[in-house]
Amino acid sequence: MAGIAHIEVMTARVPLERPVQLGAATIARRDYVALRLVLTDGAEGHAYGYDRGLPLFEVAAQAAQAYLGQPAEDRNRLRRLALGPTPAPHATMTRGMSLCDIALWDAWCQSSGLPLWAVLGGARRRLPVMPVIGYGMTPERAARETAALTARGFGTIKCMIDGRDFETDRAVMEALASALPNGARFGIDAHWSWSSVDEALPWCRLAERLGAAFVEDPFAPTQVHAIADLAARLDVPLAVGEDVIDLAGFRDLAAAGGILRVDASVSGGITGAIEAIALARAFDRPVIPHVFPALHAQFGFAYEAVRCVETIMPEMGADPIDRFFLAPPQIENGAMLAPEAAGAGLTLDWARLASHAIRKDSFS
């Protein structure tokens, strides 16, 4: 059996080709923490996640040292080892462990000569894609982008709203809904904008009236009681969970109802995502993973509980990691096609990405 011979970790600061506007914020760059793991048989695995102002580089580097020199088949033991011997650091270390777990699965699949979806057990070869809009949004732009995307076969569009100015959001949502052809739907992402059920209700009632597929992140995922209360008052499902780090959090949200948002880079890696999807199935809840479509689509090809995969389209320019994939995901008529290449779909041009590194470390 192969062992883990070498791990590299870096923070890459990648400029956008042109800045984008999201509410009052201007986004001119993305900071990613990326990890490269090499097995003794030469197979390589990659992983990356959003920095989001967290000490992700430090925790990924610390987790990497727990993996170094260990047998590649001991994935579950290594996850526990990376979290540390006492409970206190678990919440912090989970994100670092997640990247190590993803890279190890990727390398192991590369070594085995199989794509991740085939290792998990294939269920389908095409998966619906949900594009994200909302950057620099106006009613005219919402209608134009929605019409263009649905003409390309996309059946669900997600729009990031402001969440503070109801009249502005109403104009955008109504323009978006009016541009949808028959059979197409939309969802909105509120980014934890509201602090109470009463504050959230005007937006949610509008979403109901317009036939929305979901309302995402009305509150932080720790506000389980508020989520359950709001869900009980609505006919439109809530979509929550992208920042949840453990099964207990997913269990509570699944009990509250709605759609679970799973992110392997946050919630325990590929192993953690598999567990969260199994839990969602036990509660009869659908799953829409959080962005990172090259990886998360692999779960959709294996598990029918995954409704679709979310993506920030490359032409938007808001998620520039796209530029560093050696084999970008293939999309045809609104659906992602299952790749035949071995691995988890994450093979990066490491040397080119490293030209944007602001921090690096390696362990052998």
N, C-alpha and C positions, 0 to 999 in steps of 0.2 A: 504493500500500500504506500502511496505517496505521502510525503510530509510537507509541511509549510516551511519553505526555505528562505523567503525574502518578502518583505512588505514595505511599500512606500506610501506615504501620506503627504498630501499637499493641500493648501488653500489656493485656489486659482481665482483670480479676479478678472472676469471676462467682460469687456465693454460691450454694450449693445451697439449695433450699427447706427441706430438712431434712438434717442431717449423716448420712453413711453410714459404716458400720464395715467395714473391710477388714483382717482379721487383727487386729493390735494397733493399727492406725492408724485415726484418725478423720478423715474427709475432709469439710471444711465449705465448701470453695470449689474452683474450678478456675481456673488461670491459663492463658490462651490467648494466643499471639501471632498476630495477624490482619493480613492485608495486603490492601490495595485498590489495584488497578492500572487506570488509565484510558488508553484509546487516543485518538489524535487524532480518530477518527471518533465518539467519545463512548461506545463500548462499555466496560463495566466488568467486571473479573474480581476474584474474591475467593479467598482461601486462609486457612487457619488450621492451627495445630498446638499440641500441648501444650507448655507451657513446660518442665516437668519440672526446674526448678531450673537450667537451662542458660542461657547468655547468648544465647538465641535472638533476643531483640529486637535486640541489637547486630549479630549476624551477618545477620539479615534486612535491617536498615537498610543495612548495608554492601553486601550483594548488590543491593539495590534501586538503589543509585546506579550500579552497573554496567549496569543495564537501562535507566535513564532516557535518553530521547532516541533510543533505538535502534529499528530497524525491527522490527515485531511478528513478521515471518516468519522472523527469524534466531534461532529458539529454541535450536538446538544451539550456535551460536556464543556466544550470551549465557550459556548454562550454563557453558561453559568460561571465559568472561570473568569471571563472578561468583566462580569458585573461586579466582581469583588467578593471578599469573604463575609462581609457584613451587609445588612439591608440598606444602610444609610446612603451609599452612593448609587444604588440601583437606578433611580430615576434619571440621574445625570449620565450614567454610563450606558444606558440603553441605546442611545443614538450612536455612540461609537461602536458598540457591539453590533448594532444593526448593519453598519457598513462592512464590518469584517465578515459577518455571516453572509451577506450578499456576495461579496467578492469570493468567498470560499465556495459557495454553491456554484458561482460562475466558473471558477477554475475546475471544480470537480466535474461539471457538465462538459467543459472543454476536454478534460482528460478522458471522459467516457465517450466522447464523440456524439453527444446527443444535445438537442435544445432542451431547455428547462421544461417546457410544456410537455415534451415527450417523456421526460423522467417522471413528471407528476402524473401523467396519463392523459392523453389528448381526448378532448370532447368535441372540438370543432376546429376548423381551419380559418375561419373569418370571425372577426369581432367588431361590433359597431364602435365607432369613434365619436366622442363628444368634444367638438372644438370649444375653446374658451374665447369669448370676446369681452370687452369692457375697458380696454385701454383707450384713454382719450374719448370716452363715449359721449355721443350726442344722439338725439332721436334719429337724425338722418343717417348717422354712421351705423347705428344699431340696425336700422332697416336694410341698409346697403350690404353690410357684412352678413346679416342673416340670410338675405336672398341669395347672395353669392355662395355661401356655404351649403345651404340646402339644395341649390342647383347642382352641387357636386356630389349629392347623395347622402349628406350628413342628416340624420334624423332627429338629433337632439342637440341644441345649442345652449351652452352655459354663459350667462352674462354676469360679470362682477358689477354690483351696484355700489353706489356711494353709501347708502345706509343711514345717512343723516338728513338729507334734503329730500323729503317725500315727493314734492312736486317734480323735481328733476328726475328722480327715479321713475315716477309714474309715466312721464313722457317717454323715457327710454323704453320701459317695459311695454307700453302700449304700442310703440312703433315697432318693436321687435315682434310682438305677437301678431301684429297686422301683416308682417312680411312673411310669416310662416305659411308654407303650402299645407294642404290637407295631409294629415298624418304625422307632421313634424311637431316637435314640442320644444319647450325651453325650460331652463331652471335658472334660479338666481343665487348668487353667493353674497351673503351679507357680511362676511369676515368679522363675526362677533360684534357687530355694530350696536346691538341693543342690550340694555341692562335689565329689562323686565318684559313680561308677557304683554302688558298693556302697550309698551312702546313698540313692540314688534308687530302687533296685530294689524295696523293699517297696511303695511307692506305685504303681510301674509294674506290678508283678505283680498288685496289687489291681485296677488299671484294666483289665488284660488279662482277669482273671477275670470282671469285671463287663461285659465287652464294649464298652469305651470306643472311641470313634472316633479319639481321639488323646490324647497327653500333650504339652502345650505348655510350652516354655521350661523344661526341666529344668535347663539350664545357660545361661550367657551364650553368645551366638552365636559368640564368639571361641573357645570351647572346642570346636573342631571335632572333635578326636580323641576327646574324651569323648562327644560327641554320636554319632559314628559307632560307638563301642564299645557304647554303650547301645542304639542302634538295632539293632545286630547281634544283641543278646540278646533282643529283644522281638518279639512279633507285633503289638503295637499301634504305629501310626506315631507319630513325634515331629513336632511342629509348631514350626518355629523360623524366626527371621529378621526380626522386626518392627523391630529396631534396626540392621539391616545398612545400610550407607551406599553400597555399591558392588557392581558385578557380580562382582568377585572373591570377595567374601564370600558372595553367593548361589550362585556356582558351587561353592564348597567345601561349603556346606550341602546343595545339591542332590546332590552326589556322595555325601554321608553318608547320604542317603535321607530319606524322609518328606514332609511337607507344608511348602511355603514360605509364610511370613507376610510379605507385602509391604506397606509403608506408604509411600505417595507423599510424605507430608510429611517423611519422613526420608531416603529412598533416591534422591533426585534428581528429585523431582516427578513429574508425569505421564509425562514422557519416560523417567525412570528406572524407573518402574513398568512401562511397556510393555516395556522391555528385560528386566526381571526376569521378567516373565510369559513372554516368548519363551524365555528361558533355561530356565525351569521346564518348558515344553513340550518342549524339546530333551532334557531328562532324564526325561521322562514323570512329572513330579511335579505333583500338584495344588497349587492356590494358594488360601489363605484370607486375604484382606487383613485388616489390623489396623484395626478400628473405622472411624471416619469413613465411615459407610455411604453418605451422599449422594454422595460422590465415588467411593468404591471400587466401588460397584455399577455404575458406568458401565463399568468393565473387565469385570465379569461379564456385562453385556449384550452385550459385544463378543467376549469370549474364553471358550470353554467350559472352558479349564483352570481357571478360577475356580469353585471348588466351591460357594461360598456367600458371603454377606457378613455380617460380624459387626456386631452393634449392641447398645448399651446402651439398653434400651427407655426411652422418655421417662418412663414412669410410675415408673421406678427413681429418676429425678432425679439420677443420678450424673454425667451429662455435659450440663450445662445449656446448651451451645451450641445444642441443639435449639430453645430458646426464641427464637432470633434468625434462624431460617430464614424467608425470605419464602414459600418453596414447599417445605414439609417432604416428605421421601420418603413415598410412598404404599405401604402394606403391606396385602396382602389374602390371607387364608388361608395365612399363613406365608411369603409370597413378596413381594418388592419388585417394583413395576411400573416399567417403563422410562418415564421422563418424556419428554414431547414438547417441553418448553421448551428453548430454546437454552441452551448453556453446560454447565458441568461439575457442575451441581446444587448450587452453593455460594452462591447469592445470599443475602447477609446483610442484615439491617436494620442498616446500618453506624452510623447515628446513634444507635440505641438501644443497640447494643453499646458504642459509644464512651462512653456514660454510665458504664460500668464501667472505663474506661481508667485505668491508673496510670502509663503512659508512652505518649507519642505523638511521632511525627515525620512529616514529609512532605517530598516532593521534587518539584520541577517544573522 
